[in-house]
Amino acid sequence: MAKKGTKIALTYFITIIVTLVVIGGVGALLLNYILNPPEEEKLPDADTEQLLFGNEYTPSFENNKTSLFIFDSEKRMSGCCFMVVRMAATERKLMFMPLPADTYANVNGEENSLYEFYRTGGTAAAVKVAEAATGVKMDYYLKLDNDSFTVLVDIFGGVDYNVPYNLIYSNPDTGEETVFREGETYLDSNSLRKLITYPLFNSGEEYRAKIMGVTVTDLVNRNIQSGFSSHIDDYFSTIINSSVETNFTAYDYQEQSEAMKYIADSSDKVAQLVTVIGAYDDNSHFVLDENFVKSLTEWLKLYDESGAPIE
């Protein structure tokens, strides 16, 4: 009987010890959890994600392209605007270089102004003149009329501009009145059209081109903000389905869309104005300065991947 009692007592003793150990261990774990809660798992930020997975898009030098934009509002020289646009995707920049409509060029031995070549030869002639005058190859062209210009500008919204002096003009062909008072004014697509096609600027076509460049550069910088890139597919569809004339195809867009979004996602101002330098000759043609033309390699970032100038 004594042995049996001893076994029972030992069994109880072991049971109590085990129970205390289990309860104590669980209690200790609970106490540690309360005092030192586990940190919430965090998703990697963009920079860490890039280091870990390398999935951030980076454009190549093949994405750097140059285009000639033509705005044909009316059949008069001041009713047409010409601008070289350089998309330097690797720099996350857009360079806007307006060309005065009376810019001189020699194309296959024929000398005339950009506008006169365009008036008689159309878009293809304008591209050849822009290339001859600047020495820069145009990869694409985009020609806008009043309707497609409105579509494009309305995507960005509008821009403020400080009108230098009173601008008043009554259009004899359309009957449209243009009135801008000196001082700060807001330009929507309609008023921007009137400003950049105003025919009576004191300093002529060179000054009109500068105003076009300033307003378009500010328009882009003011309105490309957070979230803009997420709508670029829709914007392209809207523009390409308007009354635009271009050799930039849906295939080209597929090749370039990520580079365009990459630029739009920049935290800096993406648009830069390049103002042409030149002088008028005896035939009232604006001749680009030779040194300025040579400097366009740097201004427009005309380099290949090796750093050599693009021929």
C-alpha positions in Angstrom: 0.0 0.0 0.0 2.9 2.3 0.8 4.4 1.8 -2.7 1.0 2.4 -4.3 0.6 5.7 -2.4 4.1 6.8 -3.3 3.4 6.2 -7.0 0.1 8.2 -6.9 1.9 11.1 -5.1 4.7 11.1 -7.6 2.2 11.1 -10.5 0.4 14.1 -9.0 3.7 15.9 -8.4 4.9 15.4 -12.0 1.4 16.5 -13.3 1.6 19.7 -11.3 5.1 20.4 -12.4 4.3 19.9 -16.1 1.1 22.0 -15.8 3.1 24.8 -14.2 5.7 24.7 -16.9 3.1 24.8 -19.7 1.1 27.5 -18.2 4.2 29.5 -17.3 5.6 29.1 -20.8 2.3 30.2 -22.4 2.1 33.1 -20.0 5.6 34.2 -20.8 4.9 34.1 -24.5 1.7 36.2 -24.0 3.5 38.7 -21.8 6.3 39.0 -24.4 3.8 39.5 -27.2 2.0 42.2 -25.2 5.2 44.0 -24.3 6.9 43.5 -27.7 4.3 43.3 -30.4 5.6 42.1 -33.8 6.3 44.9 -36.3 3.7 45.2 -39.1 5.1 43.9 -42.4 5.8 46.8 -44.8 5.8 46.7 -48.5 9.0 47.9 -50.1 9.0 51.5 -51.3 9.7 52.4 -54.9 13.5 52.8 -54.4 13.8 49.6 -52.4 11.7 47.8 -54.9 14.0 49.0 -57.6 17.0 47.7 -55.7 15.4 44.4 -54.9 13.5 43.6 -58.2 14.9 46.1 -60.7 11.4 46.6 -62.2 11.4 50.4 -62.7 11.2 51.3 -66.4 14.2 53.1 -67.9 14.1 54.5 -71.4 16.8 53.9 -73.9 18.4 56.3 -76.4 16.1 54.8 -79.0 13.2 56.5 -77.3 14.8 60.0 -77.8 12.8 61.4 -80.8 12.4 64.7 -82.6 9.1 65.9 -84.2 7.9 68.9 -86.1 4.6 70.3 -84.9 2.6 72.4 -87.3 -0.4 74.4 -86.3 -2.3 75.5 -89.4 -5.0 77.9 -88.2 -5.5 80.1 -91.2 -4.1 80.6 -94.7 -1.8 83.4 -93.8 1.8 83.4 -92.5 0.8 84.5 -89.0 -1.9 81.9 -89.0 0.6 79.1 -89.0 3.0 78.0 -86.2 6.0 75.7 -86.5 7.8 74.1 -83.6 10.5 71.5 -83.2 9.8 69.2 -80.2 12.6 67.0 -78.9 11.6 64.2 -76.5 14.8 63.4 -74.6 13.4 60.5 -72.6 16.7 59.5 -71.1 16.9 63.1 -69.7 13.2 63.1 -68.7 12.8 66.3 -70.7 10.8 67.8 -73.6 12.5 70.6 -75.5 10.3 73.1 -77.4 12.0 75.1 -80.1 9.6 77.4 -82.1 10.6 78.3 -85.6 9.5 81.7 -87.0 7.3 81.2 -90.0 9.7 83.3 -92.1 12.7 81.1 -91.3 15.1 80.9 -94.3 16.0 77.6 -95.9 17.7 76.3 -99.0 16.2 73.0 -100.1 17.6 71.5 -103.3 18.9 74.8 -104.5 15.5 76.6 -103.9 15.6 79.4 -101.4 12.5 80.6 -99.5 10.8 80.9 -96.1 9.5 78.0 -94.1 5.9 79.3 -94.6 6.3 79.6 -98.4 7.7 76.1 -98.7 4.8 74.8 -96.6 2.2 76.8 -98.5 3.3 75.4 -101.8 4.5 71.9 -100.7 2.5 71.0 -97.6 3.7 69.1 -94.6 6.4 67.1 -96.4 8.0 70.4 -97.6 7.9 71.9 -94.1 9.7 68.9 -92.7 12.5 69.2 -95.3 12.8 72.9 -94.5 13.0 72.4 -90.7 15.7 69.8 -91.3 17.6 72.0 -93.7 17.5 75.0 -91.5 18.4 73.3 -88.2 20.4 70.3 -89.3 18.2 68.1 -87.2 16.4 65.1 -88.5 12.7 65.0 -87.8 11.4 61.5 -86.9 7.8 62.5 -86.8 5.4 65.3 -87.8 2.1 66.4 -86.3 -0.1 68.9 -88.1 -3.0 70.4 -86.2 -6.0 72.4 -87.4 -8.2 74.5 -85.1 -10.3 71.6 -84.0 -7.3 69.3 -83.1 -5.5 72.2 -81.5 -8.4 72.7 -79.2 -8.5 69.0 -78.4 -4.8 69.0 -77.5 -4.8 72.2 -75.5 -7.9 71.2 -73.6 -6.1 68.1 -72.3 -3.7 70.3 -70.5 -6.2 73.0 -69.5 -4.9 76.6 -69.8 -2.1 78.9 -68.9 -1.5 82.4 -67.5 0.4 84.9 -69.7 1.5 88.4 -69.1 0.4 90.3 -72.2 3.1 92.9 -73.0 0.7 95.6 -74.4 -2.8 95.9 -75.7 -3.4 93.5 -78.6 -6.4 94.3 -80.8 -7.2 92.7 -84.2 -10.3 92.3 -86.4 -9.9 89.3 -88.7 -11.2 90.3 -92.2 -11.6 86.7 -93.3 -13.4 85.2 -90.3 -14.9 88.4 -88.6 -13.4 87.2 -85.3 -12.3 89.9 -82.9 -9.1 89.5 -80.9 -8.7 91.8 -77.8 -6.1 91.3 -75.1 -5.5 94.0 -72.6 -2.0 94.5 -71.2 -1.3 92.5 -68.1 -1.8 89.0 -66.7 -4.5 87.0 -68.4 -5.7 83.4 -68.4 -5.6 81.6 -71.8 -7.8 78.7 -72.6 -7.5 76.9 -76.0 -9.5 79.6 -77.9 -7.6 82.6 -76.5 -4.2 80.8 -76.8 -5.0 80.2 -80.5 -5.7 83.9 -81.0 -2.6 85.0 -79.2 -0.1 82.8 -81.0 -1.6 83.6 -84.4 -1.8 87.4 -83.7 -0.5 89.1 -86.9 0.5 92.5 -85.5 3.2 92.0 -83.0 5.7 94.9 -83.0 8.7 92.7 -83.5 7.1 90.4 -86.2 7.4 86.7 -86.7 10.5 86.1 -84.5 8.6 87.6 -81.5 5.4 85.7 -82.3 7.4 82.4 -82.3 8.9 83.3 -78.9 5.4 83.9 -77.5 4.2 80.5 -78.8 7.2 78.8 -77.2 6.8 80.5 -73.8 3.1 79.8 -73.6 3.3 76.2 -74.7 6.2 75.5 -72.4 4.3 77.0 -69.5 1.2 75.2 -70.5 2.9 71.8 -70.2 4.9 72.6 -67.1 1.8 73.9 -65.3 -0.4 70.9 -66.1 1.8 67.8 -66.1 1.3 66.8 -62.5 0.8 63.7 -60.4 -1.5 61.3 -62.1 -1.1 62.7 -65.6 0.8 59.7 -66.8 -2.0 57.3 -65.9 -4.2 59.0 -68.5 -1.7 59.2 -71.4 -3.3 56.2 -73.2 -6.6 58.0 -73.2 -5.1 61.3 -74.3 -3.3 59.7 -77.2 -6.6 58.0 -78.3 -8.4 61.3 -78.1 -5.7 63.2 -80.1 -5.2 60.5 -82.8 -8.9 60.3 -83.4 -9.2 64.1 -83.8 -8.5 66.0 -87.1 -4.8 65.6 -86.7 -2.4 64.7 -89.5 0.6 62.7 -88.4 3.0 59.9 -89.3 3.1 58.8 -85.6 1.2 55.6 -85.7 -0.4 53.3 -83.0 2.7 51.1 -83.4 5.0 54.1 -82.7 2.9 54.9 -79.6 3.2 51.4 -78.4 7.0 51.8 -78.7 7.1 55.2 -77.0 4.2 55.2 -74.5 6.3 54.0 -71.5 8.9 56.6 -72.3 6.2 59.3 -72.4 4.8 58.2 -69.1 8.4 58.1 -67.6 8.8 61.8 -68.6 5.4 62.7 -67.2 6.2 61.1 -63.9 9.2 63.4 -63.3 9.0 65.5 -60.2 10.7 68.4 -62.1 9.4 70.6 -64.8 9.7 68.5 -67.9 9.4 71.2 -70.6 12.3 73.5 -71.6 12.2 76.3 -74.1 15.0 76.7 -76.7 14.8 80.1 -78.3 16.3 80.4 -81.7 19.0 82.9 -82.5 19.4 84.6 -85.9 18.9 87.7 -88.0 16.9 88.9 -90.9 18.5 89.1 -94.4 17.8 91.5 -97.2 14.8 89.4 -98.3 13.2 89.6 -94.9 13.9 85.9 -94.1 15.0 84.9 -90.6 18.4 83.2 -91.0 19.4 81.0 -88.1 22.8 81.8 -86.6 25.5 79.2 -87.6 26.9 78.9 -84.1 23.4 78.5 -82.7 22.7 75.7 -85.2 25.9 74.0 -84.1 24.9 74.3 -80.5 21.6 72.4 -81.0 23.4 69.1 -80.4 23.7 70.2 -76.8 20.5 72.1 -76.5 18.4 69.3 -77.9 20.5 66.4 -76.4 21.2 65.0 -79.8 23.5 62.2 -78.6 23.5 58.5 -79.1 24.2 55.9 -76.3 27.9 56.3 -76.7 27.7 60.0 -76.2 28.5 60.8 -79.9 26.4 63.5 -81.7 23.6 62.1 -83.8 24.2 62.6 -87.5 
